[in-house]
Each structure stands twice: as C-alpha cells, then as structure tokens.
Amino acid sequence: MQQTKLGMPVVSEAPSVVRPAMKQKSGLRRFFIAVRPYLMIAPAMVVFALFLIYPIFYMVYLSFFDWNMIGEMKFIGVQNYTNMFSDSDFWQVLGNSIYYMVMVVILEMALSLLLAAYLNKNTRVNQILQTIAFTPYITSMVSVAFIWMWMMDSDYGLLNYFLSFFGVDPIGWLSDPKVAMNALVLVSVWKGLGYNTIIIISAMQAVPGYLYEAAALDKTPKWKSFYKITLPMISPSIFFLALMNIISALKVFETVNIMTKGGPMNSTNTLVYNIYQYGFQYFKIGYASALGVALMVVIGIFTLIYFKVLSKRVYYSN
C-alpha cells in the first residue's frame, strides 16, 4: 500500500483477470453471430443450387455428348454445336423466337401504358374494367389456347365470321405461315395485357399529386405532363415489366405446343419448343442440351443489352 503526500493511503488496483472460459464463450458468440445469416439462407441456397445451378452445369455437360437417354453416352466434343450452327432450321427458329419476343414486348408495353392511363382514375367503373382486363392473366393458358383455337378456326371460327360481314376472305390464322406467328403474338398479348396494366396503374397512383398540381399551375398540357412527369416516375415499373416480358417471351412453350406444334412449315417453332422436340420426341439429348445452352446465351445477351441501353434512363427517387 502506498501513501500520498497528504498521508492518505492509496490502494493499487488489481490487474483485471479474464477467465479462459469467458473468452471462449465470447468467441463462440461472435462466431455464431457471424455465421447466423448464412445458416438462415442455407436452405434456400441448397434448393437454388440443386434445382438451378446444378441443372445448368449438367446441361452444358450433356451438350458435349451423343445420348438417347437409354444407350451409352458418347463424347463428341463440340459436334452438337457445329451441327446446330450449320442447321438452317436453327436460324429460322432463332429468328422466330426473336420476332415473337420483340412483337410481344412492344405491343404489351404500349397497350398497357395506354390502358393504364385510361383506367388510372379510381372509379367504380374503372375497377370493374381493371378486373375484366386482369381476368385473362389468371386463366389457365390451356383454356386460353383452346378458346382462341376455336375463334381462329379457318372454317367455323368467330373471327372469320365477323370479318365476313366486311367482305374479308377467310384467314388461315393458324394454318397460314405468314399469319400464324402473329396469331400467337395476339394471344400472348391478350393474356398478359391485364397484368402489365395493373402494375403500371399501381405505379401511376404512387406518383405524388403535387407534381401534377405544379404542372397545372404552369398550364402544362396533359400529354406533356404524362411525358415529363408520369413516364419518368413510373420508369422503374416499366423497366421491370419489359425485362420480365423479354425473358418470358423467349421461353414461350405452352402457346406453341397447344396451338400450332411449331407449324405450319416451322413458322411458329421457337427455341424452347425446339428443345422439347429434340429432347422428348427425337431423343437427341445432347443436341437438345446444346439448344438449351444457346437459349441461355440468347437470354443473357438480350438482358445485358437491355440493361446497357435502358438502365440509365430509369428514374430512382431518393
């Protein structure tokens, strides 16, 4: 014990002693806190890897083999890709897929914007019309396809029946190679129009009202307010919808499978349906896998181009 100058005793502090058990417990706690987020997402990551990542790598692996699902797998290198790029049918199918995608995306986005602008006001009539417009989206694609097949029948279809009143000759909606793909586009646009419209209406109703009030004080025309205020404010929703429509259109299968089977004269055949043909009709699994890789690359290219060109035009509010 020491004394100060005034004679008061000073008790020196004992050095702090940390028990090894406490240190170990603190270390385990820090480890658990660091690992806990990864443990929580582990089930989702396992499912993601098992049903998405693994099939992609296995598809790429199969594309280097000649296999009919029964016999022995024969390694042939890049022969499937060589055959694919030298096949004129592949380029026709690729052109069909791109044409279908471009037409569906442009028509769906344009018509959805117009319909959303018309139904934007929160009235009873508009609510009923929104429900009617959304109904095709929640209807089974099989039901939709069969209804449109009946309506587009060359001899007894409802569309040709109405056109006959105007003196128009019957149209082979699903039997004419020049018309069939446009008929599929019409069906897809009709089915997806309601979903896009509802999303855009929700985005429009979230636009702050004071922006329109300021535009009204400046006596800005409505069309200019729509172009200068509405479109920039709803651009994130439009960006999302267009991207989803691009991917969905490139993966179209049900419409083609039910309505045309890729015909007539291969005019409505798409990449996904072509994969189905070679994989489950011709049992050429290696070639079908090569087509799957080509589809994946095409979707990736269009997605990258889309982000590169339009992502900077999207308005993000702080």
N, C-alpha and C positions, 0 to 999 in steps of 0.2 A: 504494500500500500504506500502510495506517495502522498506528500503534503504540499499544499500550495504555499505561496508567500505569506498568506494570512493564517497559516496553520491549519486550514481545513483539509481533511483527508479527501483524497481523490481515489475513487475505485476504478481501476482499469477494467475496460470491457473485455469479456472473454471472447475469443475468436468464435465466429459462427460455425457451427458444425452441421453439415448436411448429411443425413444418413444415406447410405448407398441405396436402401430400399426406396426412399423418396425420390432419388434421382432416377431410378429405374422406372418407377411409376410415372413420373413426369415425361420420360422419354417415350413410354408406351402410349401415353395420352396424345402426345404430339404426333406420333406415327399414325394413330387411329384417326385423328382429325385430318391429317394429310391424305389418308387413303380412303376415307369415308365417301367422298364424292365419286371416286372410281368404283367403289363397291355398289353404290346406288345405281349407276348406269351400266354395270356389268351385265345384267340380264338382257337389257336392250341391245348392247353391243354384241353379245353372243348370238342373239337372233339375227341381228344385222349381218354379222359375218357368215352365219350358217346359211341364210336364205338369200343373200345378195352378193357378198364378196366372193364366197366360195363358188357359186354357180358361174360368175363371170370368168374366174380363172379356169374353171373346168371347161367352159365353153371355148375359151381360147385354146386350151389344151386339145380338145377334141377336133378343132379345126385343122389340125395337122395330121389327122388320121382318116383312113377309109374304113367305115364301120357301118354295119346294117342293124345294129342292136342285138344280133344273135351270134354271128360268127366272131372270129378273132379280129382284133383291131390291128390294122396295117398302117404303119407310119409312112406317109407320103410327102412329108415336108410341106412346102407351100403350094402343092399342086392344086389344092382346092381353091386357093386364091387366084392362081393362074387361070383355072377354068372359069372362075366367076367373072374376072375382068375381061375375058375373051368371049363371054357369052352375051349375045345381043339382047336376049331376054332379060338379063340382069339390068342392063342400062335402061330398058323400057320400064321395068318395074321401079327402078330408082326414079326415073322421070315421073312416073305415075304418082309415086309417094310424095315427091316434092310439089307437084302440081296440086294434088289434093290438099296438102298442108297449107300452101300459100292461099288457095281459094277459101278454105275453111277459116283460117285465121283472119284474113282481110274482111270477109263477109260477116263473120261473127262479131268482130270488134266494131265494125262500122255500124251494123244494125243494132247492136247492143247499146252503143252510145246514143243513137237516135231514139230508140225505145225508152232508154233510161231518162233522157231529157224530157220526153213526153209524159212519162209516168212518175216524175220526181215529186210532184205535189202530193201531200199526204191527205188524199180524199178517199171516201168510201169506194167510189167507182174505180180509182186507180189501184186500190188494194185488191179489188176483185180481179182487175186486169193483170196485176202482178202475179196473183195466184194462178190464173189461167196460163200466163206465159211460162211460169215455173213448172207446171204440171208435166210437160214432156220430158224434162230433165230427170224426174224421179220415176218415170215409166221405164219398164224393162226394155232394153234395146231389142230383144227378140220380138216383143209385142209391137214396138215401133216399126221394125223392119217388115213384119208381115202385113201391117196395115198399109204401109207405103207400097209394098209389092202389089197389093190388090189395087190401090189407087193408080199405080203406074202400069197396070196391065195394058198391053197394046190393043187388045180387042174389047175388053169389058171394064177397063179402068175408069175411075171417076174423072181423072184429069183430062183424058182424051174425050170423054163425054161432054165436059164443059167446053173444051176447045172446039168441038164440032159445031156449037152454036155460032161461032165466029168464022166458020168455013175453013178451019185449020185441019189439015190432014192428020190422021193418027200418028203419034210419035212413038217410036220404039224406045221408051225411057230406059229400059234395062237390056234391050236387045241390039241397039244401035251403038257401035263402038265410038261414034263421035258424041254421043249423048250420055252414055251410061255413067261415066265418071262424074259428070256434072249432076246427074241424078243422085249419086251417093253424097256429093257435096251438099245438095239441097236437104237431104235427110239429116245429115250431121249438123248442119247449121240450125235447122228447125229444132232439133233435140237440145242443143247446147245453148241456144239463144237466151232462154229464161234464166239460167244460172248466171251467165255473164251480166245480164241486165240487173238482176237483184244485187249483185256485188257492186256494180257501178252506182246504182241508186243509193246504196248504203254509204258509199264514198261521197256522193254528192250531198247527202244530208248532213255529213260531218263537216262540210265547208263552213267556216264562220260567216254568220249573216252580215257582220259589219262590213265585209269586203264588198258585198253587193249593194249595201246602203251607200257606201262611199262612191261606188260606180254610178249609182242612181243620182246622187247629188251632182256628179260631173256630167249627167245626161249622156252616159255611155250607152250605145245601142246594146240590145240583149245578145246579139250574135258576137259582139266584141267582148262582152263580159264573159260569155261562155268560153271564148278562145283564150282570153287573157287571165281569167280567174279560175273558172271551173276545171278546164283541162289540166293546167299545172297542178292544181290542188289534188286532183284525183289521179295524177300520173303514176303514183306507186301501185294503185289497184290495177290500172290499165297495164302496167309493166308486168305485174304478176300474172294477170289473166292471159295476156298474149303469150308469155313464156309457157304456161301450162297448156295452152291450146296448141302451141307448136309441138311440144313433146307428145301430147295426146294424139294429134293428127298423124304424126309419123308412126305411131304404134297402132293405128286403126286395124282392127281384125274382124270384130263381130259383124259390122255392116257389110263388109265384103263377103264374109263367109256365108251369111244368110241370104243376101240379096242377089249376088252375081257369081259367086265362086271364082272370082278373078276374070270372068269373061265379060263381054264377048271378045274373042281374039286377044285375050290377055290385056285388054284395055283398062280394066279396073284392078288388076293384080298389084298388090303392094308388098313392101319388104316383109312385113310380119306374116302376111298370108303366104308368101313365097317360102318363108322359113317353115311354116306349117306343112306346106306341100312336100318339100324335100325331106322334112324330118319324119312325118307321120303318114305320108302317102307313098312316097318313093323309098323311104327308109335309108336315105343318104345322110346320116347323122353328121359326118364330117363336113360335107358341103353346107348343110343347114347351119352348122356352127359358124362356118366362115361367113355366111349371110348374116348371122346374128352379130358377129364382130363388125361387119360393115354397117349394120343398123346402129350399133352403139357409137361408131365413129361419126356417122352422119348426124345423129342427135347431138353429139358433143360439138361438132363443127358449127351447127346452126345455133346452139346455145351460146358458144363463145362469140360468134359474130353478133348475135342479138345483144349480149352484154356489152361488147365493144362499141357497138353503134349507138345503142339507146340508153345505156345505164346513166350516162352523163346528163341526159335530158329529163331525168326523174327528179321531181321536187321533194326534198325531205325537210320537214319542218323541225325546228329545234325544240 
